[in-house]
C-alpha cells in the first residue's frame, strides 16, 4: 500500500507538472502568433495609409481604414495625434474625441507628457478585457514618426525636430485564440486524467 501510494503520488505530480507546462507553452505560442499577426497588420496599415496621409487625402485614408477593419477579427483601427485626439477611426463616432491617457493601456509604456520614442514590440502590445463583454482584446500601438517627406511636405508642414506625429492603434479580438487555448487546455487535462488513471491502475495491479 505504501509503495502504491508513493508511486501514485509521484506519477500524479510528474504528469500534472508536464500538463501545466504544456498548457502554458501552447498558450504562449498562440498569443505569440496573434502578436506577430497584429504587428504585421499594423505595419501593413501604416504603409497603406502613408501616402494618403502625406498628401492629406483624408477621405482616402478613411476608406483604407474602413476597408481593412471589415475583417471580423479586427475590433477597431484608429489614428490619434500626439495630443491624444482621434483623427481617424473605423468607428466614426469616436473621431474628434480625446484619448484618456490614464485609462489607455497603450500609454503605460512611456511617461505622461513625454513624446513616444521607438519602442520594442513587447512594449507596444497589451491584452485586456473588453468593457462590453468578457472577450479579450489584443491591442498594438505603432508610432508614426516624423520623416523628411513629412516636414518637407507643402500641405501640412511639421517641424523637423518633432519626432512623433501620431499613433496607429489596432485592436484585435482574441475570441478565436481564447477558444483554441480553452480547447487545448481541455485536451491536456483529459490526457492527464486518463494517463494518471491508467498508470495508477497498472502500477496497482503490478505491485499487488
Secondary structure, DSSP 8 states (H G I E B T S, - for coil): -HHHHHHHHHHHHHHHHHHHHHHHHHHHHHHHHHHHHHHHHHHHHHHHHHHHHHTT-HHHHHHHHHHHTTSTTEEEEEEEETTSBEEEESSGGGTT-B--TTT-GGGGGS-TTS------GGGSEEEEE-SSSS-EEEEEEEEEE--HHHHT-SSS---TT--EEEEEEEEEE-HHHHHHHHHHHHHHHHHHHHHHHHHHHHHHHHH-
